[in-house]
Amino acid sequence: MTDKLLRRPEVETRTGLSRSTLYDWMKRGEFPQPVKLGARIVAWRESDIADWLANRETRVG
């Protein structure tokens, strides 16, 4: 089964994070790195985002 790739607007919607927060947290190692699709195009694996959200809920709850 191949993992669906999510573009930034979808990642922002699912996580509730802004663009600047996503990139800041990626820089600090607190958010999954995207997959590079082209010179200026990236996307995140849906499973990486789902895992990140699940781990975040576990820590918060």
N, C-alpha and C positions, 0 to 999 in steps of 0.2 A: 504494500500500500504506500503510495507516495504522499508526502506531506503537503498540504495546501500552503501556498505562500501568501502572506498578507502584506499589503503595502502600508505605508505609514499612516494614512488616514484611518484605516481599519484597526491598526494597532492602537492608535490614540483612542478610538471609540471603545474598544474592548478593555483597555487598561484605565481609561480616564486620565491619562497623562498627556501633558502638552508636548509639542515637538522638542522644545528646549530641555524639558525634564528628561525625555527619552535619551537624548544625546548626552546629557550630563551624566545620567546614571550608567549609560553604556561606557563612558569614559572611566567611571569609577569602578566598573565591573559589577554593578548592581542590576544590570538588565542585559538580556541576551543580545548577542551581536547579530546583525542582519547578514543575509547572504547577498553577495554582490552579483547582480544580474547584468550589469553593463557599466559603462564609464560613470554614469551618474544615477544609476537605478539600483535600489536595494529593496529587499523584502525580508520578512521574518518568517521562520517556520511556525506554522500554527501550533505545533506540539510544544515548541519552545515557549511560546506565549502562554499556553494553557498550563504548562509546568510552572512557569514563573508565578502566574496568578494563584495556582494551588498552594505553592510554597508560601506565598505572601499571606494568604488567608490563614494558613496554619500558624504562622508567626504572630499575626495580629489577634486571631481568635484564641 
